[in-house]
Amino acid sequence: MSSDVPGRKRKSESMSFRLDKRDLDGLREIAKNNKVSLNTLVSQIIDRYLKLWVFDHQFGFFSVAKKLLQMTFVKYSDKEIDEIGEEIGSKAQKEIIRHLYGKVNKKTVLDYIDIFGTRFEGFRHFTEGSRHTLAVTHDINLMFSKIYYAIIKSTLALAKIDTVESEADISETGFSISFDL
């Protein structure tokens, strides 16, 4: 089993699988387009599946068109967005964190936030000393940025992590949220 402890090398093991030729050709094409090895791509897919995708249906996630999100979120007020973010962050995300880690604390919330962020191709987690900044880029709309900001803020609050509101940056194409540990 691999280790996610910083500074500790992950163990790997060689294994072979039989895949449909069309699937394998598709994976090779994706790896080539992303300028990664086939091995790296398959490892990333399996890692993401085991940490997140395997639980999607269990926790009510499903794929939806961006246009639907764009049209839906524009209809909410800022107050309604905050209420939705609070509901999702304090209840749904808490349930997922408990399921994945058995408890909710600073470490499990931060681990989960990093997994949760991988839903966005444009997710980055920066640290500078004790200051952490999460940055998400997307192409949906301002209300989507506001709702996901509210969800992450509420999720961090589960571990009594306060955000630095003076550093909040919310726009049409993404947002960043900062906090100190």
N, C-alpha and C positions, 0 to 999 in steps of 0.2 A: 504494500500500500504506500502511496506517496505521502510526502509531508508538506504541509503548507506553512510550516514554521519558518519565519525569516531566518536566513543564514544556514538553514539545513537543506542539503541537497535532496531533491526528489529522486526516489529510486524508480528505475524503469525496468521493464522486462520485455524481451522480444516475443512476439506472437504473430502468427499468420492467420489471416481470414480469407475466406472465399467471398468475393463480391460479384454481383452482376457486372458484366463488362461495361454496359452503358453507365452504371453508377460510378464505376471506377474511372471511366473516361471523363465524366462530369466532375469528379473530385480533382482529377489531374488538371482540368481546365481552370477550375476555381483556384487551385494552388498556384498555377502559372500566372493567372491574372492578379493574384494578391502577392506575388513574388515571395512565396513561402514554399517549403518542401511539402510534398504529399504527406510525409510523416507528421510534420508540424500541424498541418491542417486537420488531419484525422485526430491527432491528440487534442487540439483545440475543440473540435466538435464533441468528442467524448467527454472532455472536461466540462464543457458548458452543459451538455445533456445531463450529466450526473449531478451537477450543482444547481441546475435551474429548470431546464426543459422537462425533465421527468416529472416535476411537480405541477406543471402548468395546468393541466386539466383538474387536478385535485383541488387547486385553489381558485378555479374559475377563470383562468386566463385563456384567451383564444385570439387568433389573428383577426385583425380588422383593417379595412382600408384606411389610409391616411385621410382621404377625402371625408370619410364619415366622421373621423375625429375633428377635422377642421370645421365641419358644419355643426357638429354637436357642441363643442366646447365654447364656441363664440356666443352661445345663447345664455351662458351663466354670468351672474354678477360676481364681483370679487369676493363678496361674503359667501356666496354659494360655493365658489371654488375652494375657499378656506375650509368650509364645512366638509366638502368631499375629501379634501386632502387629509383632514383630521380623522375622518371616518376610516379611510383606507389605511392611513399610516398607523393609527392607534389600534385598529382591530385586525384588518386583513394581514398587514405586514407583521404584526405581532404574532399572529397565528402561524405564519410561515416561518418566522425566526424560531419560535418554540419547536416547530416540527423539525427543522433542520438541525438545531443545536441543543435542544432540550431546555434552554433557558434564555432569558433576555437580559443582556448586560452590555457594557461598552464594547467588549471584544466581539460578541456575536452580532450586535447591530452593525458595527463597522465591517465585519466580514460579509454580512448580508448586503449592505449598501454597495459594496464592490461587486458582488454577484448581480444584484439588481441592476446596477449601472450598465452591465454588459448587454442589456437589452438594446442599448443605444450604441451604434457604431462609433459615435462621437462622444464617448464617455472617457473622462480622465480624472484621476484622483491625485492631486498634488499635495505634498507636505513640505513645510518650511518651519523647522523647529516644532513647536506644538500646534501650529496653525495648519489646518487641513482645508483644502478647497476642492469641491467636486464640481466639475464642469461637464455639462451635457449640451451637445449640439444636435439639433433635429431640423426637420423642414415642415413642421405642422403649422403652428401659429402661437400667438402670444398667450392665449388662454391655456393651451397645452403646457407651455412653459410654467405658467402660474400654478397649474394643478400639480405638476410633477415636483415643483419646488415645495409646495405645501405638503405633499406626500413624504418627501425626504425629510423635511423639517419635523413633521410629526413622528416619523420613524426614529430620527435621532433623539427626539424628546423621550422616547421609550427608555433610553439609557441615561436620561437626564443630561443630555448633551445640548447645550444652548448654541444657536446659530449666531453669527455676527451679522446682524441685519444691516449695518452700515456698509458691508461689503457685498450685499446682495446685488446681483446683476441679472435682470430678467428681460428677455427680448423676444421678438418674433421667432427667432431661430434657435433659441437655447437659453440656458441659465447657468449661473454658478452660485454655489452656496458654501459659506465658510463657517468653520467652527474650531474651537480650541480644545485640546485634550490635556 
